[in-house]
Amino acid sequence: MLLRQMKYFVAVVDCNSFTEAAEQCYISQSAISQQIQSLENELGVELLHRKNRRFTVTPTGQYFYSHCKVILEQVDDLIHETKRLGTDNEMQLRIGYLRCYSGLELHQAIAEFSRVYPEIDINIVNGTHEELYDLLRFGGVDLVLIEQRRAFSDYYVNFELMQCGSYAEISVYNPLSQKDCVQLEELKRMPCILISSREQQNAEQEYYQNTLGFGGSYLFADNLAEGRMLVVSNRGFLPIESVGTLPPEEASIRRLPVYRGDRQVMRNYCAFWRKDQNNYYIEEFADTLSRLLTQEK
């Protein structure tokens, strides 16, 4: 039995016509009839019951048809993925994460994934939420680790990782550092430090100010190290999300949970990737990261 014969049979059933199926498959009507007959002879069963130049699909033929559809789709997926991998100079996984991310599990997941799949070259890039979202949209990365800011889209795999609490890193010389937690209203009295590129400063400020309610004024830093230097010098507070295990606080910094009323401000963190670019390695990495994050809960 050949895959070609299975395709011909599926085409005949889908079109309900030998003539239309032959045109669709770019062969003659007599040739496609011969191929179906040969298939039935090989299987030793009747797939199509012919009568007066018409046919009906037998129960056996219906069973064979439904399974052929699944197998042919799997073969198409296999061919597509093999070609895609074969066109790359080397197999790679491109991961994007937030500039303000400081959890340990991402690094652990990369190390574990590299151990299990040494043939995959991992490239990582950081950015703001919007920068990473654009990279994902236009194929610059395969997977991004970001907080949810939009409604989930059917265009992407929306892999929820965890709900995490918001924290504020504050200088020990700030009176608020003596508290067990800090209210959003209290934080509005001091500048909010955001990690952002110059091009994305307005977008980040708008989100933190209008959606989350952080800060009355804003300062910007290019990276976490620079942001924490501003905290140490008591210039403002740095919002941090506990996506997994955070590194220990520095000697001059307190990390306090941020509350709105009697509840901590929470964020939903996800791994996102495009459905049309989905593959085994992306799923494996997302599962590895999710498992590590779950272990630390």
N, C-alpha and C positions, 0 to 999 in steps of 0.2 A: 504493500500500500504506500502510495506517495502522498506527500503533503499537497502536491498539485491536484491530485484527484479529490482530496478533501475540500480544497478550495472550490473546485468545479461543482461538487455536490452542494456545498453551502450556497454558491451563487445561483444554482438552479432552484433551490428551495426559496431563497430570498426573492428571486425575480418571479417565481411561479411560472417560469417559461424557459425552455431550452434555448429558444431563439435569442431572448434578451440576455440570458446568462452567457451565451457564446459571444455575443457582441461585447459584453462587459469584460470577458476574459481574453478577447482578441484571438479567438480560434473559431473554426467553423462549427455549425450545428451538428454535423455528423461526427466531428471529432469529439465534441463534448459528450455526445450520446454514447460513443464507444468507450470513453473513459469512465463514465458512470456504470456502464454495463460491466466493464472490466473490474471495477471496484466491487460490484455486487457479486461477481463470480469469485473474486478472491475471498470475500467475507462469507460467501455461501448463504446469503440471506437476501430477501427482496427489500430494498430501501424505498423504491418508488413503484407504485402499482399503476401500470400504464393501461389505458383503455380508450380506444377511439381517438388517438392523437392527443389525449389529455392524460394527466397523471395526478395521483394523490400520494401523499407521504404516508408510508406505513408506520405503525407504532414503533417498529424497530428503527425505521428511518428517522423518526422524530427524536428518538434517543440518541442515535448517532449524530444527528444534526446539532443538537444542543451541546454535546461534548466537543464536536469539531469546532464550534464557535469559540469555546473557551481555549482549546489547544492552539488554534490559529492566532488568537489574540496574544497568548503567551509567547508564541514563536515571534510574532511581530515585535513585542516588547523586548525579547531577547536580542533580536537582530538590531533594533534601534539602540539599545544600551551598549551592545558590543561595538557597533560602529562609533558611537559617541566616545567610548573609552579608547578605541583604537586611533581616533583622530588626535588625541592629546599626546604631546611628547612624553609626558609622564602622568600617571594618575595622581590627582591631587584633591584635597579638600580645603576649601577656602572659608575661613571662619571670621565673622565680624563680631566684635563685642564693644560695649560702651567704654568711653574714655574714663568714666567715673567708676567703673567696675573694679572691685578689689578683692572679691571672694577667691578662695583657694581652689574650689572644686573645678573651675575651668582649666587651670593648669594641671590638676590631677587627671582630668578627663583626657586632655591632650597627651599626657605622658602614657596613660594606660592604652589609649587608642593606638598610639605609635608603636607600643610594644606588641600589640596583637596584630596590627596591620602595618608592618614596616615598609611595605611596598607603596603605601600612600604618602605622598608628600603634603604636609600640612602647612598652609600659609595663613597667617592671622593678621588682621587689621583692626584698628579701633577707630571710633568716631562718635559723633553725637547720634541721637536717635534718627534724625532725618537723613544724615549722611549714610548711615547703615541701611536705612529703608530704601534710599535711592540706589545704593550698590546692589541690593537684593533685587530690586525691580528690573534693573538693566543688566543683570548677569555678572556683576563684579565680584560677588561672593556667592557661596553655595548655601550658607546658613548664617543667621544672625541671632545673637543673644541680646534681647532688648526687652524693655517693659512694654506692656500693652497700652498704646495711646489711641488706637482706632478700634472700631468694631471689627471682629474677625472677618476675613475675606475668604470666599471659596476658592480664590486663585492661589492661596497658600496653604501649606500644612501649618496649622496653628497648634504647636506642641507646648501645652502649658507645663511649666516647670515647678513653680511654687508661688504662693502668696507670701510676700516678705514685708517686714515692718520697716518704716522709715526712721532714720536716726539723724542726729545733727552732731557733727564734731565741733567742739567749742574749746577755746583756750581755757586752761585751768585758772587763768587770772580774770576770767569773766565771772561775775556773780552767779549767773545761771548754771555754771558748772557744778555748783554745790547741790543741785537738785537731783532727784532720781529720774525725772523726766521733764520735758519742756513742752509747753503749749505752742501751737502755731502763732497765736496772737503775741506771745512773748518774743518769738523770733522776728516778728515784723519790726522790732525796734533796732535791729542790727542788720548789716548788709548780708545778703545771701551770696555765697561763693559758688559759681557754677564752672564745671569743666567743659570747655567748648572751644571750637575753632572760631576765629574772628567772623567767618561768614555765617555761622549758625547762632551767634549770640542772641540776636533778636528772637529767633524761633524758640530757643531754650528759655529765655526770660519769659516770653509770653506763656509758655506751657507751665512753668513753675509758678508764675504769678497768678494766671487766670484759672488754671485747672486745679493746681495743688494748693494755692494760697500761701506760698512761701515768700518771705522777705518783703521789705518795703523798698529797698534799693539793692543793687547787684554789683558784684565784682566778678571778674572772669580770669580763669587760669587755663593754661594749655594742657595741663596734665595733673594727676593726683598729687605728685610731689610738690608742685608749685602751689596747688590749692591748699595743701596742709601747711606750707610755709606761711601763707596768709592767715591760717587759723592760729598757728603758734604765735604770730605777732599780734594776735587779738584784733584782726581787721574785720572779722565777720565769722559766720558759721558755714560749714560745708555739709550739705545734705548727702547722706549715704544710705544706700539700701542694703539690707542684710541678705543678699543673694548667696546663701551658703555660709561658710565660715569666714568671718572677717579676720584680718591680721590683728594682733594685739594693739591696743591704743598706745600712742607714743606718750612719753613721760609728761609732756606739756599739753596734752589733749585729753578731753573727756568726750566720750561718745554716749549721747543720751537719746532714748526713744522719743519720737515726736508724736504728740497727742493732739487730736482735735476733740475737745471735750473729754469724755471718759474713755475714748478708744484711740489706739495707736493708728496713725496713718498707714495704710497698707497699699502695696503696689503688686500688680500681677506681672510676673516675669515669664517669658516664653522663648522658645526657640522657633524661629520661622524659616521656612524654605519654600520655594516655588514647587507647586505640584507637578508642573511639566518638566522639572529638573530633578525630580525625586530619584534617589537610588539607594542601594543597600548601605553604602558607607555613611551617608548623611543620617539615615535612620539609626545606624549603630552608634554613631557619635552622640546623637541626641539621647538615646537610651542610656548610654554610659554616663553622660552628664546628669541625667535625671536620677539615676541610681545613686550616684555619689551625693547629690543634693538631698535625697530622701534619707540616706544613712545619717546625715548630719542633723536631721530634725530632732 
